[in-house]
Amino acid sequence: MQHRSSFPADADCRTQLALAKRGVVSPEMRRAAEREGLDPELVRAEVAAGRMIVPANVNHRALDPIAIGLQARVKINANIGRSQVTSSIAEELRKLELCARFGADTVMDLSTGKEIVETRQAIIEAAEMPLGTVPIYEAVERVKRIEDLTPELLLEVIEEQAEQGVDYMTIHAGVLLEHLPLVQHRVCGIVSRGGGLLARWMVHHRRENPLYEHFDRVLAICRRHDVTISLGDGLRPGAIADACDAAQYAELDTLGELVRRCRERDVQVMVEGPGHIPLHRLQENVERQQRVCDGAPFYTLGPLVTDVAPGYDHITSAIGAAVVGWHGTSLLCYVTPKEHLGLPNEEDVRQGLVAYRIAAHAADLARGNRAAYRWDRAISEARFAFDWRRQFELAIDPETAQAMHDETLPDDYFKSAEFCSMCGPKYCPMHNFRNVDWEELRRTVAARRAQRAGAAAV
């Protein structure tokens, strides 16, 4: 189904940002506003100010546009993609289906190895959500050695991906040669794949980051196809011990400069963030990014609030994600249980998405989102009414909720029972308290108060 209209790629400056600045509410902005329950004019104003983005490559025909920004609900990105050693196009398409089913708002194809272009094409044709990529991955696949990478090849890959329909691209243009000595004493050095590749290239050639040097050419490509730039955090901390260090913040300052350059050229932009950050410094990180980057939407990986739980990093990171979402992060990149361990499979994708749906919803509640509040109230009312089917329907993961209930109370009788297997009928507090005669209770309380007042007077 085609959800959007588009404008020709050669039209003069008709990016979403350019239109918003001119006071035009585009069909994409209007659709994003409809999905959020927002006034389209508010969406336009926020896009014009750079506080909101509507990623919408003119070549992504199946796209159903969304808004990412402080005035919208907190969004979730899911990473999928093949590796050099495993997976197939069919498996990645199944992961994409899971992403849509469990509520991912965007998806990034981080494929490496074989059939990168074919994998991405299949995903673009199937995805109604915005698609992101990291172009340097494909560029590196085209050379024998990382050192053989050239600025022209990088730009060629960016152009080809833009023409294919990629809605946003991670561009690690903020990692500068002068920043690299700052990671020397880190526990985990550089953990960003894109940042690490560029750092190796810069050290070998003793030259500046080609994405920074040729950023105006990157902007020209993105402006032509209305590709949103996601400024990558190539020096994000990959360990709690490395959090909030000089390298991380030096790159952030450069990203603030690049945000302003994007806006001057009418290219939508968001900023990627850490990483591994202890709980007590999460608010500081969000506030600093918002200040340095003039309110550009913040897109964080997690953050993970501890390093000690490999196999459970969907949990350690969801804790951080809920907090940074509360304080102003607009897009949360999910983390799966396999983070630090391997390429996630379909079950890992499901677990990561469920954890992040919970985190994003918790953040929406904290930010005062009325729709989030109504959702919680509805499921609470169903729970108190022992309307099990309605409760399952409203759950973030209905199948798991019902399966857990049915595991201990499998008979059909229990689908309408006013208790669960935790308390049973005798101990269930909601069952025991739901048929109270409130008028009689109030008269009893009033009589006891009067009796106590009379006794006190004597």
Helices and strands as residue ranges (DSSP letters): H 16-21, H 27-36, H 40-49, E 52-53, E 68-69, E 75-80, H 89-101, E 106-109, H 116-126, E 131-133, H 135-141, G 146-148, H 151-164, E 168-171, G 177-183, H 193-205, H 210-213, H 215-225, E 228-231, G 240-242, H 246-264, E 269-273, G 279-281, H 282-292, E 298-301, H 313-327, E 331-333, H 346-366, H 370-384, H 388-394, H 398-408, G 412-415, H 424-427, H 429-433, H 438-457
